[in-house]
Amino acid sequence: MRCAKPVILTFAAWWLLASVCCACAATDDESNNIELYERLSPAVVCITSTVIEHIFKRSFAATGTGAGAIIDPRGYILTNGHVIGSSNIEVQLSNGRKYKARLIGSDRRTDLAVVKIDAPQEDLTAIPMGNSANLRVGQKALSIGDPFGLDNSLTVGVISSVGRTIKAKNGFAVQGVIQTDAAINPGNSGGPLIDSSGKMIGVTTAIFSPTGANVGIGFAIPVNLAKEVVRRFVHGRYYSYSYLGASLMNLAPILARQMQLPISSGAIVTALDPEGPAQKAGLKGGLRMHQVGNDVVISGADVIVSVNGVKVAGAEAAEREIHRRRPGETVLLGIVRGDGKSEILAVTLGQRPPKRKGSQP
C-alpha cells in the first residue's frame, strides 16, 4: 500500500485558508446575538429631557439623556424615573424620527417611569416583557442603549447575581435587583436587559464604579417589578406598597453590647408613625438617645430579628421582607424588647401613604 504524500502549503495557500476560515458562518451564540439585536434594537429609543434650573435668579437649561424600551405598539415606553427630568421630553426612534413625549407616570420607589408618544404604528416595535422570577446566575444578558450618546449599542454579558438591593438616585432602596457584567454606561439607563430568548428581564438603572464608567458591575430593575408599574400607569390598576410605619437602622454588635442586648444583629426601631400599623400593634421605638463615647445609644427600642420566621440581620433585610408582602397581610415580627425579652408580634401591614417622604417601610 502506498502512503499518501504530505501536502506542503505555501504561505499564500496558508493565507487563503485562513481567510476562508475567517469567513465561516458565525457561531450559534453569535447568531443569537445578531438575531436579537436586529429584531429588538428598533424597540429601544433615545430619550432626551430638558430641565430648567434656576440659580441666583438666572435660568439654565440642563439636558439629560437615557434610553427606553417600547413596550406597547400604542406608543408606551418604559424607562427610568431619573431619566425623565421634566415635561419637556423628546424621544428618538431607531429610524431617526423624533417625537414629543408626555409623562404617563413615574414611580419614585422603583425609579421607573412610563412615557407615551403618538407615532405611526408601523414605526413602533414593542419588546416583549419576560419573567424575572427564576433567573439564574450565569444566564446570558444583553443590554441595548445609548452609552455616551452612541445610540443603539449592544453589550453582552451574564447575570452576575440576583436579589441585590440598591439605593436609587431618589434615595429609595430597590429590592430584588439584577446584577450583570454586560457593559452599562451613562446613557444606558432606562434601556432593556434582555435574555437569550429575546424577552426583557430588567430595566438597566445603575452601575457601581469609582470612575463613573463601566467596571463590570451594573444593575437592572427586575421586569416583574416593572410590570406592576406598567399595570398601574398604562392599565389604570393602582399598585400599592405595604407599609409598616417604622423607621429602622442596623444594630451593630458594639451597639448591642452598649444596649446590653442578648443579640448582635437586627433592625432597631428608631421611630414610629403615630397612626401606623407598627404603633397600633404595640411595637416600641427608641425612647431615649444618649451619647456613649463616639456612639449614640438608643434605649428602650425594640429590635426586629425576624419577619415571618425569616431572620433579618439589619434594616435593609427587614425592609426587603416587609416589601415582599402586600397591604392587608399580617406578618409575624420576631422582636427583642429593650429589656432583652423576646416576643412575636403580629402586625397587619397598611398601605403606604401617597407622596410620603422618609424611609419608613
C-alpha positions in Angstrom: 0.0 0.0 0.0 1.4 3.4 -1.0 1.3 6.1 1.6 -0.1 9.5 0.7 2.4 12.2 0.1 2.5 15.0 2.6 0.9 18.2 1.4 3.2 21.3 1.7 1.3 24.6 1.7 2.9 27.8 0.6 2.5 31.0 2.5 -0.1 32.2 0.0 -2.1 28.9 0.5 -2.0 29.3 4.3 -3.2 32.9 3.9 -6.0 31.8 1.6 -7.0 29.0 4.0 -7.1 31.4 7.0 -9.2 33.9 5.0 -11.7 31.2 4.2 -11.9 30.1 7.9 -12.4 33.7 9.0 -15.3 33.9 6.5 -17.0 30.9 8.1 -20.5 31.3 9.5 -21.0 32.8 12.9 -21.2 30.6 16.0 -24.6 29.7 17.4 -24.1 32.2 20.2 -23.0 35.0 17.8 -26.0 34.2 15.6 -28.3 34.5 18.6 -26.7 37.9 19.4 -27.1 39.1 15.9 -30.7 37.9 15.5 -31.8 39.5 18.9 -30.1 42.8 18.0 -31.7 43.1 14.6 -35.1 42.2 15.9 -35.2 44.2 19.1 -33.0 47.3 18.6 -35.9 49.1 16.8 -37.7 48.8 20.2 -35.0 50.8 22.0 -35.3 54.6 21.9 -33.2 57.5 23.0 -34.8 59.9 25.5 -33.8 63.5 25.9 -35.2 65.5 28.8 -34.6 69.2 29.4 -34.8 70.7 32.9 -34.9 74.4 33.6 -32.8 75.2 36.7 -32.9 78.5 38.5 -29.6 79.6 40.1 -29.2 83.1 41.5 -32.2 84.4 39.7 -30.9 83.1 36.4 -32.4 80.2 34.4 -30.2 77.5 32.8 -31.3 74.6 30.6 -29.8 71.3 31.7 -30.2 68.3 29.3 -30.2 64.7 30.3 -30.3 61.6 28.1 -31.1 58.0 28.6 -32.7 55.0 26.9 -36.2 53.5 27.0 -38.0 50.4 25.6 -41.2 50.5 23.6 -43.5 48.0 25.5 -46.8 48.7 23.7 -47.4 49.4 20.0 -49.7 52.2 21.1 -46.5 54.2 21.9 -46.0 53.4 25.6 -42.3 53.5 26.6 -40.7 52.2 29.8 -37.7 53.9 31.2 -36.0 55.1 34.5 -37.6 57.8 36.5 -34.3 59.7 36.8 -34.1 59.9 33.0 -37.3 61.9 33.0 -36.5 65.3 34.3 -39.5 67.4 33.3 -42.4 67.7 31.0 -40.1 68.6 28.1 -39.4 65.1 26.9 -38.2 64.1 23.4 -38.0 60.5 22.1 -35.9 59.5 19.1 -36.6 56.2 17.4 -34.0 53.9 15.9 -35.0 55.2 12.4 -34.0 58.7 13.5 -37.5 60.1 13.8 -38.2 62.3 16.8 -41.4 62.8 18.8 -42.5 64.8 21.7 -43.5 62.5 24.6 -45.8 63.0 27.6 -45.3 61.6 31.0 -47.9 59.0 31.9 -46.5 58.3 35.4 -43.3 58.0 37.5 -42.8 55.7 40.5 -40.3 57.1 43.0 -39.9 53.8 44.9 -38.8 51.8 41.9 -37.3 54.7 39.9 -39.4 53.6 36.9 -41.5 55.8 34.6 -43.7 55.4 31.6 -44.0 58.0 28.8 -46.0 57.9 25.6 -45.5 59.1 22.0 -48.0 59.5 19.2 -46.3 57.8 16.3 -47.4 55.7 13.3 -47.8 52.1 14.4 -45.5 50.9 11.6 -42.7 52.9 13.3 -43.2 51.2 16.7 -41.7 47.8 17.5 -42.5 46.6 21.0 -40.3 44.4 23.1 -42.0 41.5 24.9 -41.7 41.5 28.7 -40.4 38.3 30.2 -40.3 36.8 33.7 -37.6 37.7 36.2 -38.8 35.3 38.9 -36.5 32.4 38.2 -33.3 34.0 36.8 -30.1 32.0 37.3 -26.6 33.3 37.8 -24.7 32.6 34.6 -27.6 33.2 32.2 -26.8 35.4 29.2 -27.8 39.0 29.4 -27.8 41.6 26.7 -28.2 45.4 27.0 -29.2 47.8 24.3 -28.9 51.5 24.9 -27.2 54.8 24.2 -23.9 54.8 26.2 -22.3 58.3 26.0 -24.7 59.1 23.2 -23.7 56.2 21.0 -27.2 55.1 20.1 -28.3 51.5 19.7 -25.2 50.0 21.2 -25.3 46.3 22.1 -23.3 44.8 25.0 -23.4 41.2 26.1 -22.6 39.5 29.4 -24.2 37.3 32.0 -26.3 37.6 35.1 -23.8 38.0 37.9 -26.2 37.9 40.8 -29.8 38.3 41.7 -31.7 39.7 44.7 -29.4 42.7 45.2 -30.7 45.8 47.0 -29.5 49.2 45.7 -30.3 52.8 46.6 -31.9 54.6 43.6 -30.9 58.2 42.9 -34.0 59.4 44.6 -32.9 57.7 47.9 -35.3 54.8 48.0 -34.0 51.2 48.4 -35.0 48.9 45.5 -35.0 45.2 46.3 -34.6 42.2 44.1 -32.3 43.9 41.6 -30.4 42.0 38.9 -26.6 42.4 38.8 -24.9 41.9 35.4 -21.4 42.4 33.8 -22.9 43.4 30.5 -21.3 46.8 30.0 -23.6 49.6 31.2 -22.5 53.2 31.0 -24.2 56.7 31.3 -26.9 56.7 28.6 -27.8 53.1 29.1 -30.2 54.0 32.0 -33.8 53.0 31.2 -32.8 50.6 28.4 -33.8 46.9 28.4 -31.8 44.0 29.8 -32.7 41.0 27.5 -32.4 37.2 27.9 -31.3 34.8 25.1 -35.0 34.3 24.1 -35.4 38.0 23.3 -37.6 39.0 26.3 -37.0 41.9 28.6 -35.9 40.7 32.0 -34.9 44.0 33.5 -34.5 47.8 33.1 -30.9 48.9 33.4 -30.7 51.5 36.0 -27.3 52.0 37.7 -23.6 51.0 37.9 -21.1 50.6 40.7 -18.0 52.4 39.6 -15.3 54.6 41.2 -14.7 56.3 37.9 -18.3 56.7 36.6 -17.7 54.4 33.7 -18.3 50.6 33.4 -16.2 48.3 35.5 -18.3 45.2 35.1 -20.9 45.8 37.8 -24.2 47.0 36.5 -27.7 46.7 37.9 -31.2 46.3 36.4 -34.6 46.6 38.0 -36.4 43.2 37.5 -39.1 43.1 34.9 -41.7 41.6 37.2 -41.5 44.8 39.3 -41.7 46.9 36.2 -44.9 45.0 35.2 -46.6 46.2 38.3 -45.7 49.8 37.5 -46.9 49.4 33.9 -50.2 48.0 35.1 -50.6 51.0 37.4 -49.9 53.6 34.8 -51.0 52.1 31.5 -53.9 49.9 32.5 -55.1 52.0 35.4 -54.6 49.4 38.1 -53.2 51.0 41.1 -50.2 49.3 42.7 -49.9 49.9 46.4 -46.9 49.3 48.6 -47.0 47.7 52.0 -46.4 50.0 55.0 -45.1 49.1 58.5 -44.8 52.7 59.7 -41.4 52.3 61.4 -38.0 53.8 60.8 -35.2 51.3 61.1 -31.5 51.2 61.5 -28.9 48.5 61.7 -28.0 47.0 65.1 -24.2 46.8 65.2 -22.5 44.4 67.7 -20.9 47.2 69.6 -24.3 49.0 69.9 -25.9 45.7 71.1 -23.4 45.4 73.9 -23.9 49.0 74.9 -27.7 48.4 75.0 -27.0 45.1 76.9 -29.0 43.0 74.5 -28.6 39.2 74.1 -28.3 39.6 70.3 -25.7 41.1 67.9 -27.7 42.0 64.8 -31.2 43.1 63.8 -33.1 46.2 62.8 -33.6 48.8 65.6 -36.9 50.7 65.6 -35.8 54.3 65.9 -39.2 56.0 65.3 -42.8 55.2 64.7 -45.7 56.7 62.7 -48.2 57.5 65.4 -51.0 56.4 63.1 -49.1 53.5 61.5 -49.6 49.7 61.8 -46.5 49.1 63.9 -47.6 51.6 66.6 -51.1 50.1 66.7 -49.6 46.6 67.1 -47.5 47.6 70.0 -44.1 48.0 68.5 -41.9 50.4 70.5 -39.4 52.9 69.0 -36.4 54.5 70.6 -37.4 56.1 73.8 -34.2 57.7 74.8 -31.0 58.6 72.9 -27.7 59.4 74.7 -24.0 59.7 73.7 -21.6 57.0 74.8 -18.1 57.9 73.5 -18.5 58.4 69.8 -21.7 56.3 69.6 -25.3 57.2 70.0 -27.1 54.6 72.2 -30.9 54.1 71.8 -32.6 53.0 75.0 -35.9 51.2 75.1 -36.2 50.4 71.4 -37.5 47.2 70.0 -35.2 45.3 67.6 -36.7 43.3 64.8 -34.8 40.0 64.3 -37.2 38.1 62.0 -40.1 38.5 59.7 -42.4 35.5 59.3 -39.7 33.3 60.6 -37.0 34.7 58.3 -34.0 36.0 60.2 -33.0 39.6 59.3 -29.5 40.9 60.0 -30.4 44.6 59.6 -32.7 47.3 58.4 -32.3 46.5 54.7 -33.2 42.8 55.2 -36.2 43.7 57.3 -37.4 46.2 54.8 -37.0 43.7 52.0 -39.2 41.1 53.7 -41.8 43.8 54.5 -42.0 45.0 50.9 -42.4 41.4 49.6 -45.9 41.5 51.3 -49.0 43.4 50.2 -51.1 45.8 52.2 -53.6 43.9 54.4 -51.3 41.0 55.0 -50.4 40.1 58.6 -46.8 39.4 59.4 -45.2 38.0 62.5 -42.3 40.1 63.7 -39.8 38.4 65.9 -38.6 41.2 68.2 -36.3 41.7 71.2 -37.5 44.3 73.6 -35.3 47.0 75.1 -35.1 44.8 78.3 -33.8 41.8 76.4 -37.0 39.8 76.3 -38.1 38.1 73.1 -41.6 38.3 71.6 -43.6 37.5 68.5 -45.7 40.4 67.4 -48.5 40.2 64.8 -48.7 43.3 62.6 -51.3 43.9 59.8 -49.5 45.9 57.1 -51.1 49.1 55.8 -50.8 50.9 52.5 -48.0 53.4 52.0 -49.4 56.9 52.2 -49.1 58.7 48.8 -46.2 61.1 48.3 -44.8 60.3 51.8 -41.2 61.3 52.4 -38.8 59.4 54.6 -37.5 55.9 54.8 -40.2 54.2 56.9 -41.0 50.8 55.3 
